[in-house]
């Protein structure tokens, strides 16, 4: 059950975290390298990685907070 909750929280986080906020951070820190299509692919992949990492941390914190006492 924890795995299903974790996956749902991560997917919801990736979907609901706005691309513009993360994209602005990636753009201002100049993390994406490359020209043309390669640069755009790197840009969107970095955005996806940051959103996934952030969602994973949030999901782990939520699951840790609401785990059953043993």
C-alpha positions as CSV (number, residue, x, y, z in Angstrom):
1,X,0.0,0.0,0.0
2,X,2.9,2.4,0.8
3,X,4.3,1.8,-2.7
4,X,1.0,2.8,-4.4
5,X,0.7,5.9,-2.2
6,X,4.3,6.8,-3.0
7,X,3.8,6.4,-6.8
8,X,0.6,8.4,-6.7
9,X,2.2,11.3,-4.8
10,X,5.2,11.4,-7.1
11,X,3.1,11.4,-10.3
12,X,0.8,14.0,-8.8
13,X,3.8,16.1,-7.9
14,X,5.3,15.9,-11.4
15,X,2.0,16.8,-13.0
16,X,1.0,19.7,-10.6
17,X,4.4,21.4,-10.1
18,X,4.4,24.2,-12.7
19,X,7.0,23.9,-15.4
20,X,7.4,27.7,-15.5
21,X,8.7,27.8,-11.9
22,X,11.3,25.1,-12.4
23,X,12.1,26.3,-15.9
24,X,12.9,29.7,-14.6
25,X,15.3,28.2,-12.1
26,X,16.9,26.1,-14.8
27,X,17.2,29.0,-17.2
28,X,18.6,31.4,-14.6
29,X,21.2,29.0,-13.4
30,X,22.1,28.1,-17.0
31,X,21.9,24.3,-16.3
32,X,20.9,23.2,-19.8
33,X,23.7,23.1,-22.3
34,X,23.5,22.5,-26.1
35,X,22.3,24.1,-29.3
36,X,18.9,23.9,-30.9
37,X,16.9,20.7,-30.4
38,X,19.6,19.1,-28.2
39,X,19.5,22.1,-25.8
40,X,15.7,22.0,-25.6
41,X,15.8,18.3,-24.9
42,X,18.3,18.8,-22.1
43,X,16.3,21.7,-20.8
44,X,13.1,19.7,-20.5
45,X,14.9,16.6,-19.2
46,X,16.4,18.7,-16.4
47,X,13.0,20.1,-15.6
48,X,11.6,16.6,-15.4
49,X,14.5,15.4,-13.1
50,X,14.0,18.4,-10.7
51,X,10.3,17.9,-10.5
52,X,10.7,14.2,-9.9
53,X,13.3,14.7,-7.2
54,X,11.2,17.3,-5.5
55,X,8.1,15.1,-5.6
56,X,10.1,12.1,-4.3
57,X,11.3,14.1,-1.3
58,X,7.8,15.3,-0.6
59,X,6.4,11.7,-0.9
60,X,9.0,10.3,1.4
61,X,8.3,13.0,4.0
62,X,4.6,12.3,3.8
63,X,5.0,8.6,4.1
64,X,7.4,8.9,7.0
65,X,5.0,11.2,8.8
66,X,2.0,8.9,8.4
67,X,3.5,5.5,8.9
68,X,1.9,3.0,11.2
69,X,3.3,2.8,14.7
70,X,4.9,-0.6,15.4
